[in-house]
Amino acid sequence: MEKKTIFRIISIILVVIAIFAVVCAATTTGSGFLDLSNIVKTICVCVAVVCAVLSAVMWKISGK
């Protein structure tokens, strides 16, 4: 396989992970004695941002 194709596949996988992380952040709810939902939401949002940025970089590299 060419490097171009590999970079595009990695980019698509990262977009799917970013979408999954956004969905997880949006649907996370919590209550009770030890509520860690805010921490989980923050981690999911950070993962989504990092994956989206890496996906854009990979897509840009594959275009050259």
C-alpha positions, 0 to 999 in steps of 0.5 A, a space after each residue: 500500500 502507498 503511504 498516501 492510502 495508509 495516512 488516509 485510513 489512519 485519518 478516517 480511523 481518528 475521525 471515528 474515534 473523535 466522533 465516538 469520544 464526543 458522543 461519550 462526552 455528551 451522554 455521560 451522566 453521573 450522580 452519587 457518592 463518588 461522581 467522576 462524570 465531570 472528569 470523564 467528560 473532560 477526558 473525552 473532550 480532550 481525546 476528541 480534540 487531539 484525534 481531530 487535530 491529528 486526523 487533519 494533519 494526517 489528511 493534509 500529509 496524505 494530500 501532498 
